[in-house]
Amino acid sequence: MTLENSFHGRTLTTLAATGQDHFHELFQPLTPGFVSVPANDIEAVKKAVTDNKVCAVMIELIQGEGGVNVLTNDYVKDLSELCKKEDILLLIDEVQTGNGRTGELYCYMNYGIMPDVITTAKGLGGGLPIGACLLGEKVQDIFAPGDHGSTFGGNPIACAGALTVIGRLTPGFLSEVKAKGEYLKMSFTGAKGVESFAGMGLMAGIRPTGDLAKIMNELIGKGVLALTAKDKLRLLPALNIPFEDLKKAVEIILSVLEENA
Ligand SMILES: Cc1ncc(COP(=O)(O)O)c(C=O)c1O
């Protein structure tokens, strides 16, 4: 089971897991067996568990491509307890939220839960191509050496990069990420041209009152590269961005949002 509006990747089975039909169109037939339910609705999970033979639940704690939608604390705690009670594996997709992005090493640590499996990539490599799947106690013996592999999997250069990244994610560094995130929240919440702000750490989504595509293009013209996610401007700056640079970017974004309000 996964969530509607989720995004889990472009390999065939993660595409099947992705709860957005339009991603599926060109890639039929997909791996069967996935159902998706609306986010932040524990009753929908209970119903899916009763109606289907659910063996595992996979979620993003903050839906990235889906529009920077942060799952609520109560929902995540209830889901985690339900999974434990029903002997369902809880998988957290930390491809985007992991490796310090939210100010904790992994985003699940903000919720006080313990997942069975975590997938992670992106920031792990600091630009080099690497992904990892972390297995908790319940599934630790599922794979034996040689059960799974890939041509470039575990290559020494990407692994050296990942070790350097992990080595830099110290408590001091992570608290700076949190402070920068608080600064973003404080700067954009209630600002002119901002309908809403959502995010955690350095993963932020701003729903503008003005035209999103126009705002993004104007930002590019002023030297700020932002992304979009659904109807939001998405900010995912480098975690080591100096505060001064972050301030400069925020000032530019605020002025463009205001001009387009
Ligand atoms: C939450 C999440 N999971 C997984 C992926 C991996 O996608 P891909 O298979 O394209 O590397 C992404 C990429 O954007 C993502 O945001």
The ligand as an SDF file (V2000), in Angstrom:
LIG
                    3D

 16 16  0  0  0  0  0  0  0  0999 V2000
   10.5640   10.3980   -2.9050 C   0  0  0  0  0  0  0  0  0  0  0  0
   11.3510    9.8700   -4.0560 C   0  0  0  0  0  0  0  0  0  0  0  0
   11.5570    8.5540   -4.1520 N   0  0  0  0  0  0  0  0  0  0  0  0
   12.2970    8.0320   -5.1390 C   0  0  0  0  0  0  0  0  0  0  0  0
   12.8420    8.8230   -6.1200 C   0  0  0  0  0  0  0  0  0  0  0  0
   13.7320    8.1480   -7.1260 C   0  0  0  0  0  0  0  0  0  0  0  0
   13.4390    8.3680   -8.4000 O   0  0  0  0  0  0  0  0  0  0  0  0
   14.2910    7.7100   -9.5740 P   0  0  0  0  0  0  0  0  0  0  0  0
   13.8480    6.3040   -9.7190 O   0  0  0  0  0  0  0  0  0  0  0  0
   13.9250    8.5300  -10.7250 O   0  0  0  0  0  0  0  0  0  0  0  0
   15.7140    7.8160   -9.2260 O   0  0  0  0  0  0  0  0  0  0  0  0
   12.6270   10.2070   -6.0820 C   0  0  0  0  0  0  0  0  0  0  0  0
   13.1620   11.0990   -7.1360 C   0  0  0  0  0  0  0  0  0  0  0  0
   12.7660   12.2050   -7.3630 O   0  0  0  0  0  0  0  0  0  0  0  0
   11.8700   10.7460   -5.0280 C   0  0  0  0  0  0  0  0  0  0  0  0
   11.6520   12.0670   -4.9200 O   0  0  0  0  0  0  0  0  0  0  0  0
  1  2  1  0
  2  3  1  0
  2 15  2  0
  3  4  2  0
  4  5  1  0
  5  6  1  0
  5 12  2  0
  6  7  1  0
  7  8  1  0
  8  9  2  0
  8 10  1  0
  8 11  1  0
 12 13  1  0
 12 15  1  0
 13 14  2  0
 15 16  1  0
M  END
$$$$
